[in-house]
Amino acid sequence: MEGNTILCPLVDDIIEDIECIENRDVVDEMITEESLPNKYKRKSNWKEICRKCKWHNY
């Protein structure tokens, strides 16, 4: 991983930190779920996965 990237457990891949922040904001109901790309919502418990991620409160 480099600079502003993290391993996201929602997609099991490296993403930009800003994508992580946007995902977290959806899970924390700060922005609407419709703004989140479907690739992050494929896992049935995606919100819980995001909440438990070590990067959730980064």
Buried (B, 14 or more C-beta within 10 A) or exposed (E): EEEEBBBBBBBEEEBEEEBBEBBBBBBEEEBEEEEBEEEBBEBEEBBEBBEEBEBBEE
